[in-house]
Amino acid sequence: MLRADGRDYNVITLRPGAGARYSTNRYHETWHILSDVHGARLLGRLLWGLSYQRVPGTVVVIGPQHLDPNPFDAEPADPIALVPSHLTTLTARASRSLRRLLAAPATPDGTVRWHTWSLDPAVAELRAWRPGAAWPAWRPPADPYGVAIDRIGGLLTLRGSPAVLREWAVDVARVGDHPHRGVDYTYLGSGDAIGCRSDGEVQVFGDYHQRVSVARVSRREVLAGVPAGASADDVNPRVWGHNKTVRARRLPAVTA
């Protein structure tokens, strides 16, 4: 339990030993959560379970213990907050307090049993659908009330009603079903998905961990050759280009 900005928050985090890893970035005016398929599956379960919570002030947070620098230029990731709009108001001041708490986590108050049994049938129903077949049972459009994806007080915040959280959960749980060159994604929030723009996106990579490792090395080597205090606009494009060199060094030598 956390008291911040005059409100009590029931903060739920992943176990320290949870194997999922995540990163974040902003690109093309869209906030991205980046991971592998395992991370997406877990994120889907977090969203689904959160949609059924009843305790006011509940928020799910993915904190530093489960974050990587992003797999493109190794910029630090923001902690991720999942917020049920019908239960929780997460202000910028409360978000800043929560971020400070995450930097030096205290002993947890207890363990939460996270039930998501009904997610699997919902995902299976959509996976079973094929073009030309009858669409799965009709569902009314998700309630858009309170939906927002933005960086608030240093947290990448995904906020939605129960219907929206469940809609996101099913979409996120299916990311990785149809990868193209090892990459798959789904849009979240509002915006023009047809025009390749949305407020949020979950993107997975088959080689996510390798990409993070390469970006770490590439950034370290680039920073060694630029003046101290160089801007991200100068550093990051160099890292993107240097990633190719770092990856090439890791390939096994080809002998005649």
HUBELWO-V16061 format. One record per residue. N is the residue number from 1. SS is DSSP state (A for helix, B for strand, O for the rest). PHI is phi in degrees with one decimal (999 if undefined). PSI is psi in whole degrees, 0 to 359 (* if undefined). Layout:
n: <N | N>
ss: <SS | SS>
phi: <PHI | PHI>
psi: <PSI | PSI>
This chain:
n: <1 | 2 | 3 | 4 | 5 | 6 | 7 | 8 | 9 | 10 | 11 | 12 | 13 | 14 | 15 | 16 | 17 | 18 | 19 | 20 | 21 | 22 | 23 | 24 | 25 | 26 | 27 | 28 | 29 | 30 | 31 | 32 | 33 | 34 | 35 | 36 | 37 | 38 | 39 | 40 | 41 | 42 | 43 | 44 | 45 | 46 | 47 | 48 | 49 | 50 | 51 | 52 | 53 | 54 | 55 | 56 | 57 | 58 | 59 | 60 | 61 | 62 | 63 | 64 | 65 | 66 | 67 | 68 | 69 | 70 | 71 | 72 | 73 | 74 | 75 | 76 | 77 | 78 | 79 | 80 | 81 | 82 | 83 | 84 | 85 | 86 | 87 | 88 | 89 | 90 | 91 | 92 | 93 | 94 | 95 | 96 | 97 | 98 | 99 | 100 | 101 | 102 | 103 | 104 | 105 | 106 | 107 | 108 | 109 | 110 | 111 | 112 | 113 | 114 | 115 | 116 | 117 | 118 | 119 | 120 | 121 | 122 | 123 | 124 | 125 | 126 | 127 | 128 | 129 | 130 | 131 | 132 | 133 | 134 | 135 | 136 | 137 | 138 | 139 | 140 | 141 | 142 | 143 | 144 | 145 | 146 | 147 | 148 | 149 | 150 | 151 | 152 | 153 | 154 | 155 | 156 | 157 | 158 | 159 | 160 | 161 | 162 | 163 | 164 | 165 | 166 | 167 | 168 | 169 | 170 | 171 | 172 | 173 | 174 | 175 | 176 | 177 | 178 | 179 | 180 | 181 | 182 | 183 | 184 | 185 | 186 | 187 | 188 | 189 | 190 | 191 | 192 | 193 | 194 | 195 | 196 | 197 | 198 | 199 | 200 | 201 | 202 | 203 | 204 | 205 | 206 | 207 | 208 | 209 | 210 | 211 | 212 | 213 | 214 | 215 | 216 | 217 | 218 | 219 | 220 | 221 | 222 | 223 | 224 | 225 | 226 | 227 | 228 | 229 | 230 | 231 | 232 | 233 | 234 | 235 | 236 | 237 | 238 | 239 | 240 | 241 | 242 | 243 | 244 | 245 | 246 | 247 | 248 | 249 | 250 | 251 | 252 | 253 | 254 | 255 | 256>
ss: <O | B | B | B | O | O | B | B | B | B | B | B | B | O | O | O | O | O | O | O | O | B | B | B | B | B | B | O | O | B | B | B | B | B | B | O | A | A | A | A | A | A | A | A | A | A | A | A | A | A | A | O | O | O | O | O | O | B | B | B | B | B | O | A | A | A | B | O | O | O | O | O | O | O | O | O | O | O | B | B | B | B | B | B | O | O | O | O | O | O | O | A | A | A | A | A | A | A | A | A | A | A | A | O | O | O | O | O | O | O | O | O | O | O | O | O | A | A | A | A | A | A | A | A | A | A | A | A | O | O | O | O | O | O | O | O | O | O | O | O | O | O | O | O | O | O | O | B | B | B | B | B | O | O | B | B | B | B | B | B | O | A | A | A | A | A | A | A | A | A | A | A | A | O | O | O | O | O | O | B | O | O | B | B | B | B | B | B | O | O | O | O | O | O | O | O | O | O | O | B | B | B | B | B | B | O | O | A | A | A | A | A | A | A | A | A | A | A | A | A | A | A | A | O | O | O | O | O | O | O | O | A | A | A | A | A | A | A | A | A | A | A | A | A | A | A | A | A | A | A | O | O | O | O | O | O>
phi: <999 | -130.1 | -102.4 | -151.0 | 52.3 | 77.1 | -129.8 | -96.5 | -120.9 | -93.9 | -93.0 | -110.4 | -126.5 | -73.9 | -62.4 | -55.0 | -86.6 | -60.4 | -81.9 | -70.8 | -129.1 | -139.5 | -143.8 | -141.8 | -162.3 | -120.5 | -149.9 | 54.0 | 61.4 | -129.1 | -83.2 | -116.5 | -105.6 | -116.7 | -166.6 | -108.6 | -62.5 | -58.8 | -62.9 | -65.0 | -60.6 | -67.3 | -59.9 | -58.9 | -69.2 | -62.2 | -64.8 | -65.0 | -62.3 | -63.4 | -64.8 | -103.3 | -68.9 | -123.7 | -86.6 | -57.3 | 85.1 | -71.2 | -147.5 | -100.3 | -126.1 | -100.9 | -102.8 | -54.2 | -62.3 | -121.8 | -113.2 | -117.1 | -61.8 | -68.5 | -80.0 | -107.0 | -134.5 | 63.3 | -67.3 | -62.8 | -88.4 | -91.7 | -56.3 | -112.0 | -118.1 | -105.1 | -126.0 | -80.5 | -64.7 | -81.7 | -117.5 | -132.0 | -109.9 | -106.4 | -79.8 | -62.9 | -65.6 | -65.3 | -62.6 | -63.9 | -64.1 | -65.0 | -64.0 | -63.6 | -64.1 | -66.0 | -66.7 | -139.0 | -60.9 | -89.1 | -65.4 | -64.7 | -74.0 | 172.1 | -114.6 | -105.9 | -87.2 | -100.4 | -90.9 | -139.4 | -56.4 | -75.7 | -68.0 | -58.8 | -62.6 | -65.2 | -69.6 | -61.9 | -61.8 | -73.9 | -65.9 | -77.9 | -72.2 | -130.8 | -52.7 | 94.0 | -88.1 | -64.1 | -66.4 | -53.0 | -44.0 | -61.7 | -123.1 | -65.8 | -56.4 | -62.9 | -67.3 | -82.0 | -58.7 | 75.9 | -73.8 | -161.3 | -130.0 | -162.9 | -93.7 | -125.1 | 57.4 | 86.8 | -113.5 | -78.8 | -107.8 | -110.5 | -121.4 | -160.6 | -71.9 | -54.5 | -64.3 | -68.5 | -59.7 | -70.1 | -62.7 | -61.6 | -58.1 | -64.6 | -64.4 | -68.0 | -65.0 | -98.3 | -63.8 | 104.1 | -68.2 | -134.3 | -71.7 | -119.2 | 55.1 | 82.4 | -125.0 | -144.4 | -160.1 | -145.3 | -84.8 | -128.4 | 78.0 | -100.7 | 125.8 | -99.4 | -64.0 | -63.1 | -87.5 | 62.9 | -140.4 | -151.7 | -67.0 | -145.7 | -155.5 | -106.1 | -125.8 | -120.9 | -129.0 | -63.2 | -113.0 | -52.0 | -66.1 | -65.7 | -61.5 | -62.3 | -61.5 | -61.7 | -63.4 | -58.5 | -64.7 | -61.5 | -64.7 | -59.9 | -72.4 | -66.8 | -63.0 | -67.6 | -114.5 | -120.8 | -61.2 | -59.3 | 83.8 | -60.7 | -74.2 | -60.6 | -63.6 | -90.1 | -76.1 | -61.1 | -59.9 | -67.6 | -64.3 | -55.5 | -69.1 | -74.9 | -54.6 | -61.9 | -65.8 | -64.6 | -62.8 | -62.6 | -65.2 | -87.8 | -72.9 | -64.9 | -65.0 | -100.5 | -105.9 | -73.5>
psi: <137 | 133 | 120 | 136 | 39 | 12 | 154 | 134 | 131 | 97 | 122 | 128 | 166 | 153 | 147 | 327 | 2 | 133 | 350 | 144 | 147 | 159 | 173 | 155 | 172 | 126 | 136 | 42 | 25 | 136 | 131 | 139 | 126 | 137 | 196 | 184 | 319 | 316 | 320 | 318 | 317 | 319 | 319 | 319 | 324 | 316 | 317 | 311 | 323 | 327 | 341 | 3 | 151 | 354 | 118 | 144 | 5 | 137 | 138 | 130 | 131 | 110 | 188 | 328 | 341 | 21 | 145 | 158 | 155 | 152 | 12 | 309 | 8 | 26 | 148 | 147 | 156 | 145 | 152 | 131 | 127 | 122 | 123 | 114 | 337 | 348 | 330 | 132 | 113 | 102 | 166 | 321 | 317 | 322 | 318 | 320 | 319 | 320 | 320 | 321 | 320 | 332 | 334 | 73 | 140 | 175 | 129 | 153 | 337 | 190 | 138 | 132 | 116 | 102 | 127 | 33 | 320 | 353 | 316 | 314 | 324 | 320 | 317 | 324 | 317 | 325 | 331 | 343 | 141 | 149 | 135 | 343 | 165 | 139 | 144 | 166 | 131 | 137 | 140 | 154 | 143 | 143 | 118 | 1 | 128 | 8 | 130 | 143 | 116 | 167 | 115 | 119 | 32 | 4 | 136 | 110 | 126 | 114 | 133 | 163 | 168 | 318 | 319 | 317 | 320 | 322 | 315 | 318 | 314 | 317 | 316 | 322 | 341 | 356 | 132 | 350 | 327 | 67 | 150 | 115 | 39 | 7 | 139 | 162 | 165 | 147 | 150 | 160 | 200 | 175 | 185 | 87 | 326 | 323 | 16 | 37 | 133 | 167 | 326 | 163 | 140 | 125 | 133 | 151 | 136 | 331 | 37 | 310 | 323 | 319 | 318 | 315 | 315 | 315 | 322 | 310 | 316 | 317 | 317 | 318 | 324 | 315 | 333 | 343 | 10 | 157 | 147 | 139 | 10 | 145 | 158 | 326 | 335 | 319 | 312 | 316 | 327 | 322 | 315 | 315 | 323 | 340 | 322 | 320 | 316 | 318 | 319 | 324 | 334 | 349 | 143 | 144 | 141 | 122 | 150 | *>
